[in-house]
Structure formats: C-alpha cells, structure tokens
Amino acid sequence: MNSMENKTIRKGSADKRAKIIAAARDLFLSEGFDRSSVDAVAAKAGVSKRTVYDYYGDKQNLLLAVVEETSSSVLDLIEQAVSDRLWEFEDLEQTLISFCEQIVDSANGSSDYKALIRLIMMEETNLPPSIFEGLDNATEEGVIRRFTEFGQTGLLNVPDPQMAAKHFAALTFLLVFNQPKTGTLEAEQTKRIITEGVRVFLCAYAPRTVQN
C-alpha cells in the first residue's frame, strides 16, 4: 500500500523516517491526529519541521504513512502464520484451527496490532476508504493463495478463493477480535469461537462426497 503521491517528497534517510513515524504514532495515539502538530512530531523525533514536510508532504500523508507502516508489521504476523501452519499438515480442520490460534496469540502480543486498531478507530474520518480496502486485501492475500491451492488439490471446494478467505476470516479470528471489549477473552472461549467457525467454514467449503 503506497499513498505517497506528492512528487516533492524526499526519500530521506531510513533512520530519520523511522524516528518521524515512531514520534507521529505515539502522538496520534496519545493526543489524536487533530491535536498533534507537525512541530510536536518534529520535536519528538529530533528533526526539523522542514524535514517532516520534506519526507511526508503534510500531516495527512504522515498519518497514512503511520497506518501503512503499522499495517505492514501486522500483515507480517499473518504471513508468518500461513508459513508456519498452512503448508505441511495431516488434518485440515486442526491446522486451520491452529492457524487462527497463532494469529490471535500473535496479535494479542503485538503492540503494532493494538496500535493499528486504535488508530483506525480513532482516525477513521481522517483516513480514505482505500486504506481499509487495501488492508483487507493484503490481510487476505496469503490465505487466498493457499485456499486456491487447496482447491486445486481437492482439499476444499473454492470456486471463489477470495470470497472463501473473507468467509473464513469472518467466522474465525475476526470474530474473536470483534468480541465486545469487556476484558480479555478466556482461552477456552477463543478456542470455542475458532473451532466452531472452522467447522462452519468446512461445512460450506469441504468437497462434497458422492453417495450411491
């Protein structure tokens, strides 16, 4: 996802960019986007205000960069779970359950995931719809690839792997994440939501057996 369209924006040094992003993220989370000034971001990052503008163009672009950078770290968690769980296995139901459990465990232990959710909730009106669409597509990408291959090998019946990935996520780990935030879900509750979600998914997408 790349929203940086202003041709005057400089690439700059990786170290300075990282400091600006970290400072902006901290301020956007603690003070909110509207109350955070570019001067404050520059001071916290230890760079000049001109450097922030040179690297990111304006505060809106800086918010997009913060969300994109944080999203990238979260997407890495999903790709790691795909790599760890969806390649070598014996039982599809159990491996799908383990896959979802790894995503949930990784997200719960990730400051990037928590920051991303807070940023999206706090600054939804300051973010373009394309950022959400891009994040959804990137989240599903690895799962779509594996579901396509599962369809080709007969493990799943998936005429539309993209839709299957959306259904799978909605029934499992997204359902866990979308539970009312009244406290941390017990491990048993998480396990039940994921297990039942995987079984519903397989009822819809497991290959049909022909009965004589």
Buried (B, 14 or more C-beta within 10 A) or exposed (E): BEBBEEEEBEEBEEEBBEBBBBBBBBBBBEEEBEEBEBEBBBBBBEBEBEBBBBBBBEBBBBBBBBBBBBBEBBBEBBBBBBEBBBEEBEEBBEBBBBBBBBBBBBBBEBEBBBBBBBBBEBBEEBBEEEBEEBBEEBBBBBBBBBBBBBBEEEBBEBEEBBBBBBBBBEBBBBBBBEEEEEEEBEEEEBBEBBBEBBBBBBEEBBEEEEEE
